[in-house]
Amino acid sequence: MKLGLSECLLGTACRYDGAGSRDRFITDVLSDYFEFVSYCPERLIFPTPREAIRQVEINGKIEIETSNTKRRVTQEVQEISDRLAEDVMHHHICGYILKSKSPTCGLERVKVYQPKNAPSEKKGVGLFAKALLQRYPYLPIEEEGRLLDPWLRENFLMQVFAYEDLRNFLAGEPQMRELVAFHTAYKYLIYAKSTQSYKTLGNIVANKEKKPLDQVLHAYRLGFLHAISLKGNVAKTYNVLLHIYGYFKKLITPEERQFVLETIEEYRDKVVPLIAVTKIINLYIRRFDIAYLKKQKFLNPYPEKLALRSELEAYK
Ligand code: SF4
């Protein structure tokens, strides 16, 4: 799997000050699962080290200028951003992690300097980030700073793995039967994101209007990408856990039932992390060989060693 990156996050000395911004989660953890495709737009048009650039608001328009000499470089930064954003398409990446605060790579809240010494406002988007967002509206994109939040991290990586799964699935030119199987595996994951998406995707797959396969797959792709871009929460996840519990509750003893329900409630009350519940559920699924649940991506959405469900804060 390939993940796009702002190059300085690898530690490459490409920042304006001749330093890198190595991110340990990327270099020490994600590197076990992804091949990286990295870009540094600024390095391709300016020397390193170089004078810093910044966003400034001039007559209501955001421009890019050098911070000391006040040279206007908007066009250069825009052109390289567009060129590299186009290049991204050829690498089949399944997500992108951008460097926060950068006037080129920042995804949100980039400082925009105001005229006449007015205080700067954190309302900008880096030009390269904007070029990516415009071209790939459903590509999972985050900033390294936001990924320090376990909730955003869990949602992002779940989205990345599901995005790649969908791409591989569609590349295999599936038939309707295979679409049903794919959707079935994602039912609870989608349900934990949005009950509306769950219904919409269910209707698409049911295809009561007997639409041609290519139209069904197109609609499913858009609906699926939208669904996985949504953030899950404790309440929806709790609901899914109760649904899943329903598959084996009659097969276990009253004591076991009480224990499972208590653990699910402890998850809801943020006493135990989600992994504590899914471990128990997976045990029963194996014991009773429940084929339908074995295939549910919700229970195993990404490599367990990423340990994203081990933190209480991974669910809000
Ligand atoms: S933030 Fe983007 S443009 Fe700036 S050094 Fe990092 S990769 Fe290069």
Residues whose N, C-alpha, C, O or C-beta is under 5 A from the ligand:
A	BS01	SF4	S6 E7 C8 C14 R15 Y39 C40 P41 E42 K99 S102 T104 C105
